[in-house]
């Protein structure tokens, strides 16, 4: 089974790679990821991978978390996976997603955009790493 990555208070290249791989695996099983980014919650001093999908709205977060578990089980033994407690799933009405989407658009591909120390529509974004929005 794949190894879980240790999510730290600073974003690592391993975290970036593991996030990209998870999005690729979800895309392969047709579980649409409309937005995906690592977001630093400064009040808690933690990074969380936020995944936004309309499936969360229509089917509920529990089913989407099950899809994440399903694709993680299929990961190669040498691959790092992100523990579920470091992932947040939401739909497109999430305030963080909406604010960042108003400033950046990546299209459907997987990007790697660092977006730090910016204020957008009154929301301060300390740090984030955007794959898709």
Chimera marker file (.cmm) of the C-alpha trace (Angstrom):
<marker_set name="trace">
<marker id="1" x="0.000" y="0.000" z="0.000" r="1" g="1" b="0" radius="0.5"/>
<marker id="2" x="1.113" y="3.565" z="-0.627" r="1" g="1" b="0" radius="0.5"/>
<marker id="3" x="2.707" y="5.627" z="2.121" r="1" g="1" b="0" radius="0.5"/>
<marker id="4" x="0.965" y="8.611" z="3.684" r="1" g="1" b="0" radius="0.5"/>
<marker id="5" x="2.726" y="11.927" z="3.341" r="1" g="1" b="0" radius="0.5"/>
<marker id="6" x="3.390" y="14.050" z="6.397" r="1" g="1" b="0" radius="0.5"/>
<marker id="7" x="1.666" y="17.393" z="5.903" r="1" g="1" b="0" radius="0.5"/>
<marker id="8" x="3.776" y="20.118" z="7.474" r="1" g="1" b="0" radius="0.5"/>
<marker id="9" x="3.441" y="23.793" z="8.284" r="1" g="1" b="0" radius="0.5"/>
<marker id="10" x="5.441" y="24.614" z="5.137" r="1" g="1" b="0" radius="0.5"/>
<marker id="11" x="4.472" y="23.371" z="1.690" r="1" g="1" b="0" radius="0.5"/>
<marker id="12" x="6.888" y="20.727" z="0.418" r="1" g="1" b="0" radius="0.5"/>
<marker id="13" x="7.552" y="19.419" z="-3.072" r="1" g="1" b="0" radius="0.5"/>
<marker id="14" x="6.267" y="16.035" z="-1.857" r="1" g="1" b="0" radius="0.5"/>
<marker id="15" x="2.949" y="17.632" z="-0.886" r="1" g="1" b="0" radius="0.5"/>
<marker id="16" x="2.744" y="19.356" z="-4.280" r="1" g="1" b="0" radius="0.5"/>
<marker id="17" x="3.446" y="16.075" z="-6.115" r="1" g="1" b="0" radius="0.5"/>
<marker id="18" x="1.000" y="14.064" z="-4.006" r="1" g="1" b="0" radius="0.5"/>
<marker id="19" x="-1.756" y="16.633" z="-4.643" r="1" g="1" b="0" radius="0.5"/>
<marker id="20" x="-1.181" y="16.553" z="-8.386" r="1" g="1" b="0" radius="0.5"/>
<marker id="21" x="-1.229" y="12.754" z="-8.430" r="1" g="1" b="0" radius="0.5"/>
<marker id="22" x="-4.504" y="12.640" z="-6.466" r="1" g="1" b="0" radius="0.5"/>
<marker id="23" x="-6.167" y="15.018" z="-8.934" r="1" g="1" b="0" radius="0.5"/>
<marker id="24" x="-4.923" y="12.900" z="-11.851" r="1" g="1" b="0" radius="0.5"/>
<marker id="25" x="-6.335" y="9.731" z="-10.253" r="1" g="1" b="0" radius="0.5"/>
<marker id="26" x="-9.716" y="11.419" z="-9.612" r="1" g="1" b="0" radius="0.5"/>
<marker id="27" x="-9.799" y="12.665" z="-13.219" r="1" g="1" b="0" radius="0.5"/>
<marker id="28" x="-9.144" y="9.100" z="-14.426" r="1" g="1" b="0" radius="0.5"/>
<marker id="29" x="-12.278" y="7.786" z="-12.693" r="1" g="1" b="0" radius="0.5"/>
<marker id="30" x="-14.398" y="10.688" z="-13.938" r="1" g="1" b="0" radius="0.5"/>
<marker id="31" x="-14.850" y="12.294" z="-10.520" r="1" g="1" b="0" radius="0.5"/>
<marker id="32" x="-14.696" y="15.900" z="-11.631" r="1" g="1" b="0" radius="0.5"/>
<marker id="33" x="-12.383" y="18.208" z="-9.735" r="1" g="1" b="0" radius="0.5"/>
<marker id="34" x="-13.511" y="21.736" z="-10.542" r="1" g="1" b="0" radius="0.5"/>
<marker id="35" x="-10.967" y="23.379" z="-8.257" r="1" g="1" b="0" radius="0.5"/>
<marker id="36" x="-7.978" y="22.016" z="-6.357" r="1" g="1" b="0" radius="0.5"/>
<marker id="37" x="-5.450" y="23.834" z="-4.235" r="1" g="1" b="0" radius="0.5"/>
<marker id="38" x="-3.347" y="23.623" z="-1.135" r="1" g="1" b="0" radius="0.5"/>
<marker id="39" x="-4.507" y="26.401" z="1.207" r="1" g="1" b="0" radius="0.5"/>
<marker id="40" x="-2.659" y="27.588" z="4.294" r="1" g="1" b="0" radius="0.5"/>
<marker id="41" x="-4.980" y="28.249" z="7.221" r="1" g="1" b="0" radius="0.5"/>
<marker id="42" x="-2.801" y="30.650" z="9.202" r="1" g="1" b="0" radius="0.5"/>
<marker id="43" x="-5.037" y="30.667" z="12.298" r="1" g="1" b="0" radius="0.5"/>
<marker id="44" x="-4.430" y="26.909" z="12.698" r="1" g="1" b="0" radius="0.5"/>
<marker id="45" x="-0.963" y="26.929" z="11.098" r="1" g="1" b="0" radius="0.5"/>
<marker id="46" x="-1.899" y="24.050" z="8.765" r="1" g="1" b="0" radius="0.5"/>
<marker id="47" x="-2.084" y="23.289" z="5.071" r="1" g="1" b="0" radius="0.5"/>
<marker id="48" x="-5.128" y="21.503" z="3.675" r="1" g="1" b="0" radius="0.5"/>
<marker id="49" x="-5.756" y="20.279" z="0.188" r="1" g="1" b="0" radius="0.5"/>
<marker id="50" x="-9.106" y="21.725" z="-0.886" r="1" g="1" b="0" radius="0.5"/>
<marker id="51" x="-10.963" y="19.861" z="-3.615" r="1" g="1" b="0" radius="0.5"/>
<marker id="52" x="-14.100" y="21.374" z="-5.073" r="1" g="1" b="0" radius="0.5"/>
<marker id="53" x="-16.584" y="19.372" z="-7.104" r="1" g="1" b="0" radius="0.5"/>
<marker id="54" x="-20.249" y="19.657" z="-7.935" r="1" g="1" b="0" radius="0.5"/>
<marker id="55" x="-20.483" y="15.983" z="-6.911" r="1" g="1" b="0" radius="0.5"/>
<marker id="56" x="-20.029" y="17.165" z="-3.324" r="1" g="1" b="0" radius="0.5"/>
<marker id="57" x="-23.199" y="19.233" z="-3.694" r="1" g="1" b="0" radius="0.5"/>
<marker id="58" x="-25.209" y="16.584" z="-5.550" r="1" g="1" b="0" radius="0.5"/>
<marker id="59" x="-24.007" y="13.381" z="-3.823" r="1" g="1" b="0" radius="0.5"/>
<marker id="60" x="-22.606" y="14.716" z="-0.557" r="1" g="1" b="0" radius="0.5"/>
<marker id="61" x="-19.089" y="14.956" z="0.879" r="1" g="1" b="0" radius="0.5"/>
<marker id="62" x="-19.076" y="11.407" z="2.262" r="1" g="1" b="0" radius="0.5"/>
<marker id="63" x="-19.376" y="9.874" z="-1.220" r="1" g="1" b="0" radius="0.5"/>
<marker id="64" x="-16.606" y="12.104" z="-2.526" r="1" g="1" b="0" radius="0.5"/>
<marker id="65" x="-14.306" y="11.121" z="0.339" r="1" g="1" b="0" radius="0.5"/>
<marker id="66" x="-15.048" y="7.490" z="-0.570" r="1" g="1" b="0" radius="0.5"/>
<marker id="67" x="-13.903" y="8.211" z="-4.121" r="1" g="1" b="0" radius="0.5"/>
<marker id="68" x="-10.652" y="9.612" z="-2.725" r="1" g="1" b="0" radius="0.5"/>
<marker id="69" x="-10.165" y="6.471" z="-0.611" r="1" g="1" b="0" radius="0.5"/>
<marker id="70" x="-10.890" y="4.340" z="-3.681" r="1" g="1" b="0" radius="0.5"/>
<marker id="71" x="-8.233" y="6.007" z="-5.834" r="1" g="1" b="0" radius="0.5"/>
<marker id="72" x="-5.719" y="6.038" z="-2.974" r="1" g="1" b="0" radius="0.5"/>
<marker id="73" x="-6.090" y="2.258" z="-2.604" r="1" g="1" b="0" radius="0.5"/>
<marker id="74" x="-5.032" y="1.917" z="-6.233" r="1" g="1" b="0" radius="0.5"/>
<marker id="75" x="-1.876" y="4.013" z="-5.739" r="1" g="1" b="0" radius="0.5"/>
<marker id="76" x="1.455" y="2.354" z="-6.340" r="1" g="1" b="0" radius="0.5"/>
<marker id="77" x="3.275" y="1.271" z="-3.160" r="1" g="1" b="0" radius="0.5"/>
<marker id="78" x="6.033" y="3.852" z="-3.692" r="1" g="1" b="0" radius="0.5"/>
<marker id="79" x="3.588" y="6.743" z="-4.167" r="1" g="1" b="0" radius="0.5"/>
<marker id="80" x="2.849" y="9.172" z="-1.366" r="1" g="1" b="0" radius="0.5"/>
<marker id="81" x="-0.812" y="9.792" z="-0.616" r="1" g="1" b="0" radius="0.5"/>
<marker id="82" x="-2.435" y="12.563" z="1.385" r="1" g="1" b="0" radius="0.5"/>
<marker id="83" x="-4.305" y="11.452" z="4.517" r="1" g="1" b="0" radius="0.5"/>
<marker id="84" x="-8.031" y="12.228" z="4.472" r="1" g="1" b="0" radius="0.5"/>
<marker id="85" x="-7.746" y="14.466" z="7.540" r="1" g="1" b="0" radius="0.5"/>
<marker id="86" x="-5.538" y="16.805" z="5.452" r="1" g="1" b="0" radius="0.5"/>
<marker id="87" x="-8.099" y="17.045" z="2.634" r="1" g="1" b="0" radius="0.5"/>
<marker id="88" x="-11.206" y="19.187" z="2.576" r="1" g="1" b="0" radius="0.5"/>
<marker id="89" x="-13.937" y="18.584" z="-0.001" r="1" g="1" b="0" radius="0.5"/>
<marker id="90" x="-16.453" y="21.242" z="-0.919" r="1" g="1" b="0" radius="0.5"/>
<marker id="91" x="-18.646" y="22.441" z="-3.732" r="1" g="1" b="0" radius="0.5"/>
<marker id="92" x="-18.196" y="25.554" z="-5.837" r="1" g="1" b="0" radius="0.5"/>
<marker id="93" x="-20.060" y="27.760" z="-3.361" r="1" g="1" b="0" radius="0.5"/>
<marker id="94" x="-17.101" y="27.677" z="-0.940" r="1" g="1" b="0" radius="0.5"/>
<marker id="95" x="-15.967" y="31.239" z="-0.163" r="1" g="1" b="0" radius="0.5"/>
<marker id="96" x="-12.247" y="30.493" z="-0.571" r="1" g="1" b="0" radius="0.5"/>
<marker id="97" x="-12.837" y="28.888" z="-3.969" r="1" g="1" b="0" radius="0.5"/>
<marker id="98" x="-15.052" y="31.757" z="-5.130" r="1" g="1" b="0" radius="0.5"/>
<marker id="99" x="-12.561" y="34.437" z="-4.070" r="1" g="1" b="0" radius="0.5"/>
<marker id="100" x="-9.551" y="32.777" z="-5.679" r="1" g="1" b="0" radius="0.5"/>
<marker id="101" x="-11.575" y="32.005" z="-8.813" r="1" g="1" b="0" radius="0.5"/>
<marker id="102" x="-12.310" y="35.733" z="-9.129" r="1" g="1" b="0" radius="0.5"/>
<marker id="103" x="-8.549" y="36.407" z="-9.349" r="1" g="1" b="0" radius="0.5"/>
<marker id="104" x="-7.142" y="33.362" z="-11.194" r="1" g="1" b="0" radius="0.5"/>
<marker id="105" x="-8.330" y="30.978" z="-13.866" r="1" g="1" b="0" radius="0.5"/>
<marker id="106" x="-6.282" y="27.934" z="-14.847" r="1" g="1" b="0" radius="0.5"/>
<marker id="107" x="-8.707" y="26.100" z="-17.102" r="1" g="1" b="0" radius="0.5"/>
<marker id="108" x="-9.166" y="22.324" z="-16.866" r="1" g="1" b="0" radius="0.5"/>
<marker id="109" x="-5.480" y="21.394" z="-16.895" r="1" g="1" b="0" radius="0.5"/>
<marker id="110" x="-3.348" y="20.875" z="-13.778" r="1" g="1" b="0" radius="0.5"/>
<marker id="111" x="-1.186" y="23.908" z="-13.079" r="1" g="1" b="0" radius="0.5"/>
<marker id="112" x="1.186" y="24.831" z="-10.306" r="1" g="1" b="0" radius="0.5"/>
<marker id="113" x="0.611" y="28.442" z="-9.278" r="1" g="1" b="0" radius="0.5"/>
<marker id="114" x="1.852" y="29.804" z="-5.973" r="1" g="1" b="0" radius="0.5"/>
<marker id="115" x="-0.508" y="32.554" z="-4.805" r="1" g="1" b="0" radius="0.5"/>
<marker id="116" x="0.760" y="34.219" z="-1.633" r="1" g="1" b="0" radius="0.5"/>
<marker id="117" x="0.167" y="37.314" z="0.463" r="1" g="1" b="0" radius="0.5"/>
<marker id="118" x="-2.659" y="38.730" z="-1.600" r="1" g="1" b="0" radius="0.5"/>
<marker id="119" x="-5.939" y="40.349" z="-0.699" r="1" g="1" b="0" radius="0.5"/>
<marker id="120" x="-8.807" y="39.555" z="-3.037" r="1" g="1" b="0" radius="0.5"/>
<marker id="121" x="-12.284" y="41.001" z="-2.487" r="1" g="1" b="0" radius="0.5"/>
<marker id="122" x="-11.396" y="41.747" z="1.134" r="1" g="1" b="0" radius="0.5"/>
<marker id="123" x="-10.070" y="38.251" z="1.899" r="1" g="1" b="0" radius="0.5"/>
<marker id="124" x="-6.379" y="37.950" z="2.783" r="1" g="1" b="0" radius="0.5"/>
<marker id="125" x="-4.788" y="34.857" z="1.301" r="1" g="1" b="0" radius="0.5"/>
<marker id="126" x="-1.624" y="34.132" z="3.226" r="1" g="1" b="0" radius="0.5"/>
<marker id="127" x="-0.456" y="31.276" z="1.020" r="1" g="1" b="0" radius="0.5"/>
<marker id="128" x="-1.853" y="28.796" z="-1.470" r="1" g="1" b="0" radius="0.5"/>
<marker id="129" x="-0.718" y="26.502" z="-4.259" r="1" g="1" b="0" radius="0.5"/>
<marker id="130" x="-3.260" y="26.231" z="-7.043" r="1" g="1" b="0" radius="0.5"/>
<marker id="131" x="-3.588" y="23.240" z="-9.343" r="1" g="1" b="0" radius="0.5"/>
<marker id="132" x="-6.925" y="24.033" z="-10.947" r="1" g="1" b="0" radius="0.5"/>
<marker id="133" x="-9.519" y="26.742" z="-10.524" r="1" g="1" b="0" radius="0.5"/>
<link id1="1" id2="2" r="1" g="1" b="0" radius="0.2"/>
<link id1="2" id2="3" r="1" g="1" b="0" radius="0.2"/>
<link id1="3" id2="4" r="1" g="1" b="0" radius="0.2"/>
<link id1="4" id2="5" r="1" g="1" b="0" radius="0.2"/>
<link id1="5" id2="6" r="1" g="1" b="0" radius="0.2"/>
<link id1="6" id2="7" r="1" g="1" b="0" radius="0.2"/>
<link id1="7" id2="8" r="1" g="1" b="0" radius="0.2"/>
<link id1="8" id2="9" r="1" g="1" b="0" radius="0.2"/>
<link id1="9" id2="10" r="1" g="1" b="0" radius="0.2"/>
<link id1="10" id2="11" r="1" g="1" b="0" radius="0.2"/>
<link id1="11" id2="12" r="1" g="1" b="0" radius="0.2"/>
<link id1="12" id2="13" r="1" g="1" b="0" radius="0.2"/>
<link id1="13" id2="14" r="1" g="1" b="0" radius="0.2"/>
<link id1="14" id2="15" r="1" g="1" b="0" radius="0.2"/>
<link id1="15" id2="16" r="1" g="1" b="0" radius="0.2"/>
<link id1="16" id2="17" r="1" g="1" b="0" radius="0.2"/>
<link id1="17" id2="18" r="1" g="1" b="0" radius="0.2"/>
<link id1="18" id2="19" r="1" g="1" b="0" radius="0.2"/>
<link id1="19" id2="20" r="1" g="1" b="0" radius="0.2"/>
<link id1="20" id2="21" r="1" g="1" b="0" radius="0.2"/>
<link id1="21" id2="22" r="1" g="1" b="0" radius="0.2"/>
<link id1="22" id2="23" r="1" g="1" b="0" radius="0.2"/>
<link id1="23" id2="24" r="1" g="1" b="0" radius="0.2"/>
<link id1="24" id2="25" r="1" g="1" b="0" radius="0.2"/>
<link id1="25" id2="26" r="1" g="1" b="0" radius="0.2"/>
<link id1="26" id2="27" r="1" g="1" b="0" radius="0.2"/>
<link id1="27" id2="28" r="1" g="1" b="0" radius="0.2"/>
<link id1="28" id2="29" r="1" g="1" b="0" radius="0.2"/>
<link id1="29" id2="30" r="1" g="1" b="0" radius="0.2"/>
<link id1="30" id2="31" r="1" g="1" b="0" radius="0.2"/>
<link id1="31" id2="32" r="1" g="1" b="0" radius="0.2"/>
<link id1="32" id2="33" r="1" g="1" b="0" radius="0.2"/>
<link id1="33" id2="34" r="1" g="1" b="0" radius="0.2"/>
<link id1="34" id2="35" r="1" g="1" b="0" radius="0.2"/>
<link id1="35" id2="36" r="1" g="1" b="0" radius="0.2"/>
<link id1="36" id2="37" r="1" g="1" b="0" radius="0.2"/>
<link id1="37" id2="38" r="1" g="1" b="0" radius="0.2"/>
<link id1="38" id2="39" r="1" g="1" b="0" radius="0.2"/>
<link id1="39" id2="40" r="1" g="1" b="0" radius="0.2"/>
<link id1="40" id2="41" r="1" g="1" b="0" radius="0.2"/>
<link id1="41" id2="42" r="1" g="1" b="0" radius="0.2"/>
<link id1="42" id2="43" r="1" g="1" b="0" radius="0.2"/>
<link id1="43" id2="44" r="1" g="1" b="0" radius="0.2"/>
<link id1="44" id2="45" r="1" g="1" b="0" radius="0.2"/>
<link id1="45" id2="46" r="1" g="1" b="0" radius="0.2"/>
<link id1="46" id2="47" r="1" g="1" b="0" radius="0.2"/>
<link id1="47" id2="48" r="1" g="1" b="0" radius="0.2"/>
<link id1="48" id2="49" r="1" g="1" b="0" radius="0.2"/>
<link id1="49" id2="50" r="1" g="1" b="0" radius="0.2"/>
<link id1="50" id2="51" r="1" g="1" b="0" radius="0.2"/>
<link id1="51" id2="52" r="1" g="1" b="0" radius="0.2"/>
<link id1="52" id2="53" r="1" g="1" b="0" radius="0.2"/>
<link id1="53" id2="54" r="1" g="1" b="0" radius="0.2"/>
<link id1="54" id2="55" r="1" g="1" b="0" radius="0.2"/>
<link id1="55" id2="56" r="1" g="1" b="0" radius="0.2"/>
<link id1="56" id2="57" r="1" g="1" b="0" radius="0.2"/>
<link id1="57" id2="58" r="1" g="1" b="0" radius="0.2"/>
<link id1="58" id2="59" r="1" g="1" b="0" radius="0.2"/>
<link id1="59" id2="60" r="1" g="1" b="0" radius="0.2"/>
<link id1="60" id2="61" r="1" g="1" b="0" radius="0.2"/>
<link id1="61" id2="62" r="1" g="1" b="0" radius="0.2"/>
<link id1="62" id2="63" r="1" g="1" b="0" radius="0.2"/>
<link id1="63" id2="64" r="1" g="1" b="0" radius="0.2"/>
<link id1="64" id2="65" r="1" g="1" b="0" radius="0.2"/>
<link id1="65" id2="66" r="1" g="1" b="0" radius="0.2"/>
<link id1="66" id2="67" r="1" g="1" b="0" radius="0.2"/>
<link id1="67" id2="68" r="1" g="1" b="0" radius="0.2"/>
<link id1="68" id2="69" r="1" g="1" b="0" radius="0.2"/>
<link id1="69" id2="70" r="1" g="1" b="0" radius="0.2"/>
<link id1="70" id2="71" r="1" g="1" b="0" radius="0.2"/>
<link id1="71" id2="72" r="1" g="1" b="0" radius="0.2"/>
<link id1="72" id2="73" r="1" g="1" b="0" radius="0.2"/>
<link id1="73" id2="74" r="1" g="1" b="0" radius="0.2"/>
<link id1="74" id2="75" r="1" g="1" b="0" radius="0.2"/>
<link id1="75" id2="76" r="1" g="1" b="0" radius="0.2"/>
<link id1="76" id2="77" r="1" g="1" b="0" radius="0.2"/>
<link id1="77" id2="78" r="1" g="1" b="0" radius="0.2"/>
<link id1="78" id2="79" r="1" g="1" b="0" radius="0.2"/>
<link id1="79" id2="80" r="1" g="1" b="0" radius="0.2"/>
<link id1="80" id2="81" r="1" g="1" b="0" radius="0.2"/>
<link id1="81" id2="82" r="1" g="1" b="0" radius="0.2"/>
<link id1="82" id2="83" r="1" g="1" b="0" radius="0.2"/>
<link id1="83" id2="84" r="1" g="1" b="0" radius="0.2"/>
<link id1="84" id2="85" r="1" g="1" b="0" radius="0.2"/>
<link id1="85" id2="86" r="1" g="1" b="0" radius="0.2"/>
<link id1="86" id2="87" r="1" g="1" b="0" radius="0.2"/>
<link id1="87" id2="88" r="1" g="1" b="0" radius="0.2"/>
<link id1="88" id2="89" r="1" g="1" b="0" radius="0.2"/>
<link id1="89" id2="90" r="1" g="1" b="0" radius="0.2"/>
<link id1="90" id2="91" r="1" g="1" b="0" radius="0.2"/>
<link id1="91" id2="92" r="1" g="1" b="0" radius="0.2"/>
<link id1="92" id2="93" r="1" g="1" b="0" radius="0.2"/>
<link id1="93" id2="94" r="1" g="1" b="0" radius="0.2"/>
<link id1="94" id2="95" r="1" g="1" b="0" radius="0.2"/>
<link id1="95" id2="96" r="1" g="1" b="0" radius="0.2"/>
<link id1="96" id2="97" r="1" g="1" b="0" radius="0.2"/>
<link id1="97" id2="98" r="1" g="1" b="0" radius="0.2"/>
<link id1="98" id2="99" r="1" g="1" b="0" radius="0.2"/>
<link id1="99" id2="100" r="1" g="1" b="0" radius="0.2"/>
<link id1="100" id2="101" r="1" g="1" b="0" radius="0.2"/>
<link id1="101" id2="102" r="1" g="1" b="0" radius="0.2"/>
<link id1="102" id2="103" r="1" g="1" b="0" radius="0.2"/>
<link id1="103" id2="104" r="1" g="1" b="0" radius="0.2"/>
<link id1="104" id2="105" r="1" g="1" b="0" radius="0.2"/>
<link id1="105" id2="106" r="1" g="1" b="0" radius="0.2"/>
<link id1="106" id2="107" r="1" g="1" b="0" radius="0.2"/>
<link id1="107" id2="108" r="1" g="1" b="0" radius="0.2"/>
<link id1="108" id2="109" r="1" g="1" b="0" radius="0.2"/>
<link id1="109" id2="110" r="1" g="1" b="0" radius="0.2"/>
<link id1="110" id2="111" r="1" g="1" b="0" radius="0.2"/>
<link id1="111" id2="112" r="1" g="1" b="0" radius="0.2"/>
<link id1="112" id2="113" r="1" g="1" b="0" radius="0.2"/>
<link id1="113" id2="114" r="1" g="1" b="0" radius="0.2"/>
<link id1="114" id2="115" r="1" g="1" b="0" radius="0.2"/>
<link id1="115" id2="116" r="1" g="1" b="0" radius="0.2"/>
<link id1="116" id2="117" r="1" g="1" b="0" radius="0.2"/>
<link id1="117" id2="118" r="1" g="1" b="0" radius="0.2"/>
<link id1="118" id2="119" r="1" g="1" b="0" radius="0.2"/>
<link id1="119" id2="120" r="1" g="1" b="0" radius="0.2"/>
<link id1="120" id2="121" r="1" g="1" b="0" radius="0.2"/>
<link id1="121" id2="122" r="1" g="1" b="0" radius="0.2"/>
<link id1="122" id2="123" r="1" g="1" b="0" radius="0.2"/>
<link id1="123" id2="124" r="1" g="1" b="0" radius="0.2"/>
<link id1="124" id2="125" r="1" g="1" b="0" radius="0.2"/>
<link id1="125" id2="126" r="1" g="1" b="0" radius="0.2"/>
<link id1="126" id2="127" r="1" g="1" b="0" radius="0.2"/>
<link id1="127" id2="128" r="1" g="1" b="0" radius="0.2"/>
<link id1="128" id2="129" r="1" g="1" b="0" radius="0.2"/>
<link id1="129" id2="130" r="1" g="1" b="0" radius="0.2"/>
<link id1="130" id2="131" r="1" g="1" b="0" radius="0.2"/>
<link id1="131" id2="132" r="1" g="1" b="0" radius="0.2"/>
<link id1="132" id2="133" r="1" g="1" b="0" radius="0.2"/>
</marker_set>
